[in-house]
Every structure is written in structure tokens, then in C-alpha cells.
Amino acid sequence: MDRVIRSIRLTLATSIPQVVSPVASITGQLTIASLGTLTRKVSTPPIKIPCKLDLDYDPLLVNCFEGLLETEHPYSFVANQALKELLEAPGASEKVIPIIAKLIMPLRMALLQGDEGIWTRGLNALKMLAEATGHHMNQHLHVLLAQLNKKLTLNKRVRETVMNVIQVLEERGGKEAYEIIRSKIPTYTSIYM
């Protein structure tokens, strides 16, 4: 059995195209469903492979934000994972701030979707973007807060998650962000009160 698993690993390693990221993370946990009826988890300890790359975020991160609207696997996974790794990479803040205006419309489109998966990925992306850019998000908050307010009032089961994201927006954006949030969501109470 161990020999079969090694053979499957070798086959997957040579047949799946590799995605280059600032820090390539190989967890080794793959569900092998594309090999007929075989569905087995291959598990190895996580390995971090450091890669020093100076990536241009302008086309790459914009494409990842547009990929939030994808529903088909593996496109949705690749877009979400690349977005996460790019926003959490060292020095990402300096690369994201100049292109933040290009990221807002795809993010808004993700938050407008009725599909729960797309909406959740958009909300997570908004949180990561706020953490990476801080107060630079303030000038774009008014575009995004209407969708968050709609979810707050219509969907009670995601209320806590949305409130956590709004609190991150306020924490990273400061007093100016609080005033913008308060103008769009009148029932919001500051985290500092």
C-alpha cells in the first residue's frame, strides 16, 4: 500500500502544474479523486520552501481578486490561495497600496453575489486587504459597506462574521474609518467604546 501511495505522489508531482508563490507551502494533503474511483488522502508533514521572488502585484493580485467570482475548482482555490499568500507576504503592503483602487470593484462584485461561497471568499479577502493596507482602505469603504450592511440586516447567521470584518476595518482605518462606517451602518458601535 505504501508503494502505491508513493507512486501516486510521484504521478501527481509530475502531472499537476506548480504554482509559484513567495513562500510555496506544500502540505501534502491531496484528495485523489481524479484517478477514477480511488479517493484516498495522502498525508505528509508540512514543508515550507522559501522562494525569493519579486512579483509584480499589479496584474497578479488584480487577477486573484477577479478570481473570487470563480466557482469552478481548481480556479476558485488557486485564486483564493494566491490572494491569501500575496496579501500575507512580507512587504505586501507597499505593493498593494498603489493598486488598491483596481481591487475594489472585483471585491464589490464578490460581495454582491448571491452565492454563499463567493460572498464568503469576498468577505475574507476584504478582511485580509484591510489588514494589509490599513487606513488606505478608508477612501473606498463607502463602496463596500452597503453590501455588508445588507448582509447584517438580512442574514442573522453571518452577522458575527460581518461584524468582525467591520471591526477590523475600524481598527486598521482609525477614527476616519469609524465615521465612514457609522454613516453607512447607523447601528454600528465602535470597538473603542
N, C-alpha and C positions, 0 to 999 in steps of 0.2 A: 504494500500500500504506500509506504514511504517513497518507493521508487516511482510510482505513478504520480504522486504529488510533485516530486522534483521535475518530472517530465512535463507536467502541466505548467509549472512555474517557468521552465525554460521556454516552452512554447509561447506562453503569454508574454514573457520578456522580449521575445524576438518579434512577435506579431503586433503588439499594441504600440502605436506611436508614442514616443515620450514627450511630455510637456515640460518645458524648461521654465523654472521659476527661480527667484532669488535664493530660496532655500528649498531644494527638492526634498519632499517628505515621502518616504516610502514606508508605508505601514505594513504592506504585505497581506492585508485583509481584502481578498478579492472573492467575489461570488462568481463562480464559473458557471454561468447559465447559458453561455453561447456555445458550449460544447455538447449539444444535444440535450439529453435528459439529465446529465450529471450536474448536480447542484451541491457543491461542497465548498466549505470555507477553508482557504489556505491561510494559515496564520504564522507569522514570524514576528520577532521583536521589531519595534520601530527603529529605523535607521535615518539619521539626518546626514545629508550630503551637502556640505557648503559649496555654493557656487557664487563666484563674484561676477555679477553681470550688471552692467549699467543700462537698464532698459529705458526706452523712451515711453513714458506713460501716456502720451497724447493719443496715439491710435489704440494702444493695447488696453488701457483702462476704460476708455470710451466703449470699445467693443465688448468688454466684460459687462459694463452697465447695460448695454443694449441686449446682451445675452441673458439678463434677468428675465426677459419676456419669453425665453425658450421653455418649452415643456417637454421636449423630446430628449431622452437620455442618449448619449453622454453629453450633449451640448449644454444642457442646463447645469450639470455637475461641473463641467470644465469651466464654464463662465463664473459660477459661484465660487469655486475653489481658487481660481486665478484672481478673482476680485479680492477675496479674503487675504491671500498671500501678498498681493501687491499693496493693499492698504496697511497690512501689518509689518511690512518690510522696513528695515532701518532706513531712515531718510525719506520715507514715503511722503511725509507732509510737504516737504519742499517741492516734490514733483507733482503732487495732486493740486495744490493751491492754484497754480496758473490755469489749470483746465477744469476747475470746479463748475464753471458755467456750462460746459459741454456735458457734464454728468447729470445735471438736474433734470432735464427733460426725459431721458430714459428712466431715471429713478421715479419721476412723477408718473410716467406711463405704467410702471410696475405697480405703483400704489393705487392706480385707478382700476386695475384688473379685478375681475370678479373671482378669478381662480385663486384659491387659498394658498397654494404653493408659491405662485408668482408673487402674491401680495406679501407673504412671509419673508421671502428672499429679498424683496424690496425694502421691507422694514429693517431687516438685519443689515442690509447694505447702507441704509440711511444712518443707522447707529455707528457702523464702522467708519463711514465718511465723516460723521460729526466728531468722532474720537480722533481721526487723523488730521482734520483741518481746524478744529476749534471755532473761534469766533468768525472765521472767514465764511462760514455757512450762513451767518445772520442775514446777509442781503438776499438769500434765496429761500429763507424759511417760509415766507408768505405763500410761495408757490406750493409747498408740500404740506403745510399744516391743515389745509381744508380737507385733504384726504384722510389725515389722521383723526380729525375731529369727527368726520363721518363714521369711521370705524368705532370711535369711542361711544357714539350715541346709538349706533345700530347693532353692534355686536358685543355683547357683555362678556363673552368668554375670552376675547383678546384684549380687553380693557387694561389689564395689568401690564401686559407686554407693551402696549402702545404708551402707557404712562411711563414705563421705564425708559423708552426711547425719548420721549419728550423731556424727561428729567435729564438725560444725557445731553440733549440739545441745549437745555438751560445751563447745565453745569459747564459745558465747554464754551458756550456763547456768552455767558455772563448776563449782566443786567439788561443789555440791549436785546438779547435773545428772549429774556423773560417778558419784556414789554411786547415784543412781536407775538410771542406765544399767547400772552394774555389777550391781545387784540383779536386773535383768530379763535381762541378757545377760552371764552369768558369764565368758565367754571374751573380753570386750572389754578392751582395754588402752588406757590413757589416752594422749592425744596429747602430754601433757606429760612422759611418762616416756621 
